[in-house]
Amino acid sequence: MPANLYEPVRYTLDLEAKRIRPALVLMSCELFSDDVKQAIAPALAIEIFHNFTLMHDDIMDQSSLRRNQPTVHAKWNVNIALLSGDAMLIKAYELLSQLSGNRLTQIMPVFNLTALQVCEGQQLDMDYENRDHVSIDEYLKMVEYKTAVLVAASLKMGALLGGAGEKDAGLLYDFGRDLGIAFQLQDDLLDTFADQAVFGKVTGNDIVANKKTILLCEALRLANPKQQEKLKGWLNRKSFDRDEKIKAIKDFYVDLQVEKYVRERIESYHQNAMKSLQQLGVDESKKSALLDFADYLMHRKK
């Protein structure tokens, strides 16, 4: 087997990670069944698929660090990262194909739709880099597709594997979608305001790349005409010092109290997620792990 194909895969999967999505598959399965073994292969598929998307995203974003370690394309090269990512996608489908009969017909449409939506979200993210204005609603739809649907699908897939009905599986999907959006909004904050040593990635990449994060969308909404003119001046500048641009944009965010408004949105999505969880038709004691997960997302530092 060619080492340059599989070593980057091993390297990526060995990096320190939160493993949130496979854990959610197992947790949601356990809500409805004592047999979680049936969910192990789909959980692994979700994690491998997620890391495949990260490997390709790092190329598109030109990111040099992932989880405080060199990205695959930086450590090897872009072509190797592309091909190794493709191999990971194939392995994810190989794991899903271990499901049999009714389980396969239940799970595969959820996974396929989610995989396509993740691609759509990434394309929207790149499209928005070249637009002067992105509405908050447009941004939130992009976040839903690029990030939240995979969290939501992890929960729905686990629930279906555990024997949940469509209503409960749907409630868990809604719970995961709202938490996934909150997760990405929190990630936007961290990319700008986090301690880089704790965050595990170079901060300020979103600012340098003119990514239309929730922070930038809020800033453009809140800024007066003079502030908007100065802010757009930085966005349209082709030549600039990286650190100077990051400081200038961060100063706009601080002056406009953008962080406050973003945290209010995060709290709103968190509350919506809690409402879905409350309606779930299982004993309250079984929900504790998901409540802990939601609490972690609200207070994470990386």
C-alpha positions in Angstrom: 0.0 0.0 0.0 1.4 3.5 -0.9 2.6 5.2 2.3 2.0 8.6 0.9 -1.7 7.8 0.6 -2.4 6.2 4.0 0.2 7.9 6.2 -1.6 11.3 6.0 -4.9 9.5 6.9 -3.3 8.0 10.0 -1.7 11.3 10.8 -5.0 13.2 10.6 -6.9 10.7 12.6 -4.2 10.5 15.3 -4.3 14.3 15.9 -5.9 15.3 19.2 -9.6 15.9 18.5 -12.9 16.2 20.4 -14.5 13.3 18.5 -17.9 15.0 19.0 -19.8 13.6 16.1 -19.0 9.8 16.6 -19.8 10.3 20.3 -23.2 11.7 19.4 -24.0 8.8 17.2 -23.3 6.4 20.1 -25.1 8.6 22.6 -28.2 9.0 20.6 -28.3 5.3 19.8 -28.0 4.5 23.5 -31.1 6.7 24.3 -33.2 4.0 22.5 -31.2 0.8 22.7 -28.8 -1.0 25.0 -27.0 -2.4 21.9 -24.7 0.4 20.7 -22.4 -2.0 18.8 -24.5 -1.6 15.7 -23.7 2.2 15.8 -19.9 1.8 15.9 -19.3 1.5 12.2 -21.5 4.5 11.3 -19.9 6.5 14.1 -16.5 5.8 12.6 -17.8 6.7 9.2 -19.0 10.1 10.4 -15.6 10.8 12.0 -13.6 9.8 9.0 -16.0 11.8 6.7 -15.6 14.9 9.0 -11.8 14.7 8.9 -11.9 14.3 5.1 -13.8 17.6 4.9 -11.3 19.2 7.2 -8.4 18.0 5.1 -9.9 19.6 2.0 -11.1 22.7 3.8 -7.5 23.4 5.0 -6.3 23.4 1.4 -9.1 25.8 0.3 -8.5 28.0 3.3 -4.7 27.8 3.0 -4.5 26.9 6.7 -1.0 25.8 7.9 -2.2 24.5 11.3 -4.9 22.1 12.4 -5.2 21.2 16.1 -1.8 23.0 16.7 -0.1 20.7 14.2 0.8 21.1 10.5 -2.0 20.5 8.1 -1.6 17.6 5.7 -1.0 19.8 2.7 1.6 21.7 4.6 3.4 18.6 5.9 3.2 16.7 2.6 1.7 18.6 -0.4 -1.6 19.6 -1.9 -1.9 16.7 -4.2 -1.3 14.1 -1.5 -3.8 15.9 0.8 -6.5 15.8 -2.0 -5.9 12.1 -2.7 -5.7 11.1 0.9 -8.9 13.0 1.6 -10.6 11.1 -1.3 -9.5 7.8 0.2 -11.1 8.8 3.6 -14.4 9.5 1.9 -14.3 6.0 0.3 -13.5 4.4 3.7 -16.4 6.2 5.2 -18.8 4.7 2.7 -17.1 1.3 3.2 -17.9 1.5 6.9 -21.5 2.5 6.2 -22.0 -0.4 3.8 -21.5 -2.8 6.8 -25.1 -2.0 7.8 -27.7 -4.4 6.6 -31.2 -4.4 5.3 -33.5 -1.8 6.8 -30.8 0.0 8.7 -28.8 0.7 5.5 -31.9 2.1 3.7 -32.6 4.3 6.8 -29.1 5.6 7.3 -27.7 6.1 3.8 -30.2 8.8 2.6 -29.5 10.8 5.8 -25.7 10.5 5.2 -25.9 11.2 1.5 -28.0 14.4 1.9 -25.8 15.6 4.7 -22.6 15.0 2.7 -24.0 17.0 -0.2 -25.2 19.8 2.1 -21.7 20.0 3.6 -20.3 20.6 0.1 -23.0 23.2 -0.6 -22.1 25.0 2.6 -18.4 25.0 1.8 -19.1 26.4 -1.7 -21.3 29.2 -0.2 -18.5 30.0 2.2 -16.1 30.4 -0.7 -18.6 32.4 -2.7 -19.2 34.8 0.1 -15.5 35.7 0.2 -15.9 37.5 -3.1 -19.1 39.3 -2.2 -19.3 42.8 -0.7 -22.3 42.0 1.4 -23.7 38.8 3.0 -26.9 39.0 5.0 -27.0 37.4 8.4 -29.7 35.0 7.2 -27.5 34.0 4.3 -24.6 33.4 6.6 -26.6 31.3 9.0 -27.9 29.1 6.2 -24.3 28.5 5.1 -23.3 27.6 8.7 -26.2 25.2 8.9 -25.0 23.3 5.8 -21.3 23.5 6.3 -21.2 22.6 10.0 -24.5 22.0 11.7 -26.1 19.4 9.5 -23.3 16.9 10.3 -23.8 17.3 14.0 -27.6 16.9 13.4 -27.2 13.9 11.2 -24.9 12.2 13.7 -27.7 12.4 16.3 -30.4 11.3 13.9 -28.5 8.4 12.5 -27.7 7.1 16.0 -31.3 7.5 17.1 -32.6 5.6 14.0 -30.0 2.8 14.6 -31.4 2.5 18.2 -34.9 2.1 16.9 -36.3 5.6 17.5 -39.4 6.8 15.6 -39.3 9.6 13.1 -40.5 12.2 15.6 -37.8 11.5 18.2 -35.1 11.2 15.4 -36.3 14.5 14.0 -36.2 16.2 17.5 -32.6 15.1 17.9 -31.8 16.4 14.4 -33.2 19.8 15.4 -31.3 19.7 18.7 -28.1 19.0 16.8 -28.7 21.5 14.1 -29.2 24.4 16.6 -26.3 23.3 18.7 -24.2 23.0 15.5 -25.0 26.5 14.5 -24.1 27.7 18.0 -20.9 25.7 17.7 -19.9 27.5 14.5 -20.8 30.9 15.8 -18.6 30.1 18.8 -15.8 29.0 16.4 -16.1 32.4 14.7 -15.5 34.1 18.0 -12.6 31.9 18.8 -10.9 32.4 15.5 -10.7 36.1 16.3 -10.5 36.3 20.1 -9.1 33.0 21.3 -5.8 32.3 22.9 -3.9 30.7 19.9 -2.0 28.2 22.1 -5.3 26.9 23.5 -7.3 27.1 20.3 -4.8 25.0 18.4 -5.0 27.0 15.1 -3.6 30.3 13.9 -6.1 33.0 14.9 -7.1 35.8 12.6 -7.3 33.6 9.4 -11.0 34.5 8.9 -10.1 38.2 9.0 -7.2 37.9 6.6 -9.3 35.8 4.2 -12.2 38.3 4.3 -14.5 35.4 5.4 -18.0 36.6 6.0 -18.2 35.3 9.6 -21.0 36.3 11.9 -18.7 38.8 13.4 -18.2 40.6 10.1 -21.9 40.4 9.2 -22.8 41.9 12.6 -20.2 44.6 12.3 -21.5 45.7 8.9 -25.0 45.7 10.3 -24.1 47.8 13.4 -21.6 50.2 11.8 -22.5 53.8 10.9 -21.7 55.0 7.3 -18.2 56.3 8.3 -17.3 53.1 10.1 -18.6 51.0 7.2 -16.5 52.9 4.7 -13.3 52.3 6.8 -14.2 48.6 7.4 -14.9 48.0 3.7 -11.6 49.8 2.9 -9.8 47.1 4.8 -11.8 44.4 3.1 -11.0 45.7 -0.4 -7.3 46.3 0.3 -5.2 43.9 -1.8 -1.8 44.6 -0.2 -1.6 44.7 3.6 0.4 43.7 6.7 -1.3 40.6 8.2 -1.0 41.7 11.8 -2.1 45.2 11.1 -5.3 44.1 9.3 -6.2 41.7 12.1 -5.7 44.4 14.7 -7.7 47.0 12.8 -10.7 44.6 12.2 -10.6 43.4 15.8 -10.7 47.0 16.9 -13.9 47.5 14.9 -15.4 44.5 16.5 -14.6 45.7 20.0 -15.9 49.3 19.3 -19.2 47.9 17.9 -19.6 45.4 20.7 -19.9 42.6 18.2 -19.0 39.9 20.6 -22.0 40.8 22.8 -24.5 40.4 19.9 -22.9 37.2 18.7 -23.1 35.7 22.2 -26.8 36.6 22.3 -27.3 34.6 19.1 -25.4 31.7 20.5 -27.7 31.7 23.5 -30.8 31.8 21.4 -29.7 28.7 19.4 -28.8 27.0 22.6 -32.3 27.7 24.0 -34.0 26.3 20.9 -31.9 23.2 21.2 -33.0 22.8 24.8 -36.6 23.0 23.7 -36.2 20.2 21.2 -34.5 18.0 23.8 -37.3 18.7 26.3 -39.8 17.2 23.9 -37.8 14.0 23.3 -39.8 11.0 24.4 -37.2 9.4 26.7 -36.7 9.4 30.4 -35.1 12.7 31.6 -32.2 10.8 33.3 -31.1 9.6 29.8 -30.7 13.1 28.6 -27.9 14.1 31.0 -25.1 13.3 28.5 -26.6 15.5 25.8 -27.1 18.3 28.4 -23.5 18.0 29.3 -22.5 18.2 25.6 -24.6 21.3 25.1 -23.1 22.9 28.2 -19.6 22.1 26.9 -20.3 23.7 23.5 -21.5 26.9 25.3 -18.2 27.2 27.3 -15.5 25.7 25.1 -12.2 27.5 24.5 -11.0 25.5 21.5 
